[in-house]
Amino acid sequence: MRHQTMTKLLSGTALVAALTAFVASSAFAQEAVIAFDAGELGATSYDPVTSSNLNTATSMIYDRLVEQDADQSFHPHLANSWEEASDGMSWTFKLHEGVTFHDGTAFDAQTVADWIPDYADTENAFLTAAIESVEVIDPLTVKFVMNRPEPNLLYNLGSAFMGIPSQAAVEEMGADYGVAGAVGTGPFKLERFDIGLETVLVRNDDHAWASDLSENQGVAHFERLTFREIPDQSTAFLELKTGGVDVLLGIPTDFIEVLKAEPNVTVIQMPGTGISYMPINVTAAPFDDIRVREATGLAIDQEAIVASIYKGVGAPAHNFLISSLPEATVDPALNVTHDPERAGALLDEAGWTMGDDGVRMKDGAPLEVKLFTQNGSEFTVLTQVVQAQLAAIGMKADITVFDSSTIRDEYKENRHQLAVRAYDWNNSDILDWFFSGERLGYPNVSMWNDPEGEQLNKVAMEGSANSEERIANFTAYHEYILSQHLMVPIYQPTTNLAFNADRVSVPDPVRGTRFRSQTVLDMKPAE
């Protein structure tokens, strides 16, 4: 009755204003704006099969056969169940019934059989390399016949790079697929992709096959999602406070306390799934000398960086893998720790003597190097601290800041020496991605191509009959990489997101290993 009485009192301009406010409120309630993590910027395609850089929006467009939770367990999605043969030489998957792509075509066993071969001869071929052939048993049953056991198969199938596209759409769009359009079975459809700016998605009103990681088993609560690329994190932070952004992914650790102080902002922290590190280009002098590479690693004080930049949030990184992985447990002598005295001794041994100006010299040339990083406050602040720590051992590092796309071109053209960067991946096969001799330039920024390393890589990637062997093989590969001083591990962050609680509600804890479609399905407009 009170609502009715108030309505009767409104007239003329007041009624128009009230209706306008109601329409605006309803529109806001139906749309959410999400800012990508700085590490996700620069994606140029939504084709999961061929892309080497995907972002969070990918998981809204595509579903996967399986999903991985934060505790590393695997859950059914487009596959209702699966069974591995006792010898590891075949896997049988029972598929979800009634699934359709955004273009109306059906998802079935033949879809899977047509999709798997598409990975051959792409950068992502390693994901399916162990699958010899795919057999269609019946419309909802598919069998992978393996050429070797693959203990990592479920992890691969749960990867963003194994979202399943519509074969009809891929064939129709050809080389334009992933840019002109992208068609999956996910809870949202691609409406527009402006490379480097934003991605706009609209709700898939037919979606009724969410995984059990989502409480909401129906359609999403939001009709529309806009994902924005905001390179400057300070700008993204201001937009979150003022309502231009509803959810901010990958917030820098040094922003956490500031954001928590905002009355309308809620922060969620999750276990980290990546490392900040400094790759060293082993082909560029003076880093073709392993002594100089080792000295560079010993110059970095990881504990001081965590304390000063990150206020104790997160952890120092002393090798290349996140600490929750068993392959991160290596010979302690191989972990990279701060030791400036030994760094100085190694540089002396390599012929680099300290000059009067604090910069080392050799054969009349100063120890002056290029230090690349990408834009974004967290990258630039960390790079400046690294620069100061290198100066303490007599190495002058000149910083150049690039956007995320341009810096990859610099790597591919082999114009770099040192760089500060980060990865987000919770599996030891990240070693293959960044150190395989088949990917020189990018993602193998270290430009390392070593026969023994390649052999260890092959054994780790292909020579494991079970999980125990895989752990042992990747540990051996990891230890060899560390012995060659190809990079300097720096920091293991937490994964942080923040949202404007006046506008949206994000479930806490976030299910899955990162913010993906299962969380967005449970995300609601604020009440």
C-alpha positions, 0 to 999 in steps of 0.5 A, a space after each residue: 500500500 505504501 508503494 501505491 500511495 507514493 505512486 499516486 503522489 507523483 505527477 508530471 516531471 516527478 513521475 518521468 524522473 522516477 520512471 527514468 531512474 527505474 529503467 536505469 536501475 533495471 538496466 544496470 541490474 542486467 549488465 555487469 562490467 568486468 575489468 581484465 587482469 593486467 596479465 590477460 591484456 592483449 588477447 587477439 583472438 577467441 579461438 581456443 585451439 590456435 590462440 596462445 593468449 586467452 582471457 577470462 571471457 573465453 570461459 564464458 563463451 566455451 564450456 569444457 569436458 571437465 572443470 578443475 576446482 581449487 583443490 585440484 579435483 576434477 568435475 564433470 561438465 560437458 562430459 558427465 563421466 569418464 573412465 581410464 583404462 588400467 594401462 592408460 591407453 584409452 579414456 571413455 567419456 559419457 557426454 551431457 545430453 541436450 547440449 547445443 552451440 550458440 548457432 543451434 548445432 548439436 554437441 555430441 560425440 562426433 563434435 568431439 571427434 572432429 574437434 580434437 584433430 584441429 590441435 595438430 600443428 598448432 602451438 597448443 598441440 601438446 594438449 592432445 599429442 597423446 591422443 592417437 584417435 577418437 572413436 564415436 561409440 554412440 552419439 553420447 559416448 566417445 573414446 580416446 585411443 592413446 598413443 601413450 599414457 597421459 596422466 595430465 589429460 584431465 588437466 588439459 581438458 579442463 584448460 581454457 585452451 580446450 573450450 569446445 567451439 562449433 565446428 560449423 562456425 569454425 568452417 564458415 568463418 575460416 581464418 576469421 574465426 575467433 575475431 569476427 565471431 566465436 561460437 561455443 556452448 557457454 553461458 554467454 555469446 560473443 556479441 562484439 570483440 574490439 581488440 585491445 579495448 573490450 569484449 561484449 557478451 550476451 546471455 545464452 538463454 538456452 544454457 542449462 548444463 552448468 557444472 556442479 561448481 555452480 549453484 545456479 544450474 540455469 541461465 546467468 543472472 546477468 543478461 550482458 557482460 562487458 569485459 574491458 581492457 584497462 592497462 593502468 591499474 590505478 585507473 581501473 581502481 578509480 573506475 571500480 570506486 565510481 561505478 564504471 567497473 563492477 568487478 576488477 580482476 587481478 588487483 595488485 597486492 599493494 591496492 588490497 588495503 586501500 580497496 578494503 577501506 572503501 565502504 562499497 568495495 569487497 575484496 576476495 583473495 584466492 590462492 595464487 596460481 602463478 609467479 612473477 619472474 625475470 627471464 634472462 635472454 641467454 643468447 644476448 651478451 653478457 648473459 651468454 655467460 652463465 656466471 653473469 646469469 647466476 649473479 643476476 639471480 643472486 642480486 634479487 632479494 625476494 623477501 625484501 620485495 614481498 615485505 616492501 612492495 606487497 606488505 607481506 601478502 603472498 610469498 617469495 618465489 625461489 624457483 619457477 613453479 608455484 609452491 603447491 605443486 609437488 614438482 616445486 620441491 627441488 634440491 634446495 641448493 638450486 633454489 634462487 636466493 639473495 646472495 650479493 657477495 657471491 654475485 659480486 664474486 661471480 662477476 669478478 670471475 667473469 671479468 666484470 670489475 667494479 668501476 668508480 661510478 658503481 657500474 662494473 666494466 669489462 674491456 672498456 664497456 659498462 655492464 649496462 643492460 636492457 630491462 623490459 616490462 609491460 605497462 601497469 603499476 604493479 609491473 613498473 613498481 616491481 621493475 624499478 625495485 629490481 633495477 635498484 637491486 641489480 645496481 647494488 651489484 654493479 649492473 646498470 639496467 635501463 627500463 623500457 615499458 611496453 604494452 602487452 602486445 608490443 612487448 611480445 613482438 620485441 621478444 619474438 624479434 630477440 631485442 631483449 636482455 632482461 624482462 619482468 613478467 608473470 604467468 598464471 598456470 597451476 601445472 608443471 607443464 608451464 616449464 614446457 611452455 616457457 622453456 621448450 626450444 620449439 617456442 623461441 622468442 615467445 613464450 620462450 623469452 629466455 631463448 634457451 635451446 639446449 639438447 639435454 633440456 630438450 631431452 628432459 622436456 620430452 621425457 617429462 611431457 611424453 614419458 610418464 606412465 602415471 602421476 608419480 612418474 610425471 612428478 619425478 620427470 618434471 622435477 628433474 626437468 625443473 632442476 636442470 632449468 634452475 641449474 642453467 640460470 635461465 630466469 630469476 623467480 621473484 614473487 608468488 602472489 595471491 589471486 585477488 579480485 574486488 567488486 563494487 558491492 553496491 552493484 553486484 554480489 560475487 560468491 566467496 569462496 570462488 570455485 575453481 582455480 580462477 575466476 571463470 564462468 562457474 563463478 559468473 553464473 552465481 554472480 548476482 545484481 546487488 539487492 
